[in-house]
């Protein structure tokens, strides 16, 4: 989910700005987590390796996240 953007057609209200700020913090933590998982499991870097419709991306990512959690616990 992306932030509200300043545009000629859309007026960004204070509520929209507060939403953008709150979502920005969450988005950063998700990006860090994805980067951590991709660092340990290089095959999960889909930009380089995955082809749309030819790989089970979701299953591979879930398995990678599970293994990363196991590494953290150990």
C-alpha positions in Angstrom: 0.0 0.0 0.0 1.5 3.3 -1.0 1.2 6.7 0.6 -1.1 9.5 -0.5 0.8 11.7 -2.9 0.6 15.4 -3.4 -1.1 16.0 -6.8 -3.0 18.7 -8.5 -6.2 16.7 -8.3 -5.9 15.4 -4.8 -5.7 17.7 -1.7 -3.7 16.0 1.1 -5.5 16.6 4.4 -3.8 16.5 7.8 -5.4 13.0 8.4 -3.8 11.8 5.1 -0.4 13.1 6.2 -0.8 11.4 9.6 -1.6 8.2 7.8 1.4 8.6 5.6 3.7 9.1 8.6 2.2 6.0 10.4 2.5 3.8 7.4 6.0 5.0 6.6 7.3 3.6 9.9 5.7 0.2 9.3 6.9 0.1 5.7 10.5 0.7 6.7 10.4 -2.2 9.2 8.9 -4.5 6.6 11.6 -3.5 4.1 14.3 -4.2 6.7 12.9 -7.6 7.5 12.7 -8.5 3.8 16.3 -7.4 3.3 17.4 -9.5 6.3 15.7 -12.6 4.9 17.1 -11.9 1.4 20.6 -11.5 2.9 20.5 -15.0 4.3 18.7 -16.7 1.4 19.9 -15.2 -1.9 17.5 -17.1 -4.0 14.6 -15.1 -2.5 15.8 -12.0 -4.3 13.0 -12.2 -6.9 14.2 -9.3 -9.1 17.1 -11.4 -10.2 15.8 -15.0 -10.1 12.0 -15.4 -10.1 9.9 -15.5 -13.3 6.2 -14.7 -12.9 4.1 -17.8 -13.0 7.1 -20.1 -13.1 8.1 -20.1 -9.4 6.3 -20.7 -6.1 7.4 -17.3 -4.8 5.1 -17.2 -1.7 6.0 -20.7 -0.6 9.7 -20.1 -0.9 9.4 -16.8 0.9 7.4 -18.3 3.8 10.0 -21.2 4.1 12.8 -18.6 4.1 11.1 -16.6 6.8 10.6 -19.7 8.9 14.2 -20.7 8.5 15.4 -17.2 9.4 13.2 -17.3 12.6 14.8 -20.6 13.5 18.3 -19.1 13.0 17.3 -16.2 15.3 16.1 -18.6 18.0 19.3 -20.6 17.8 
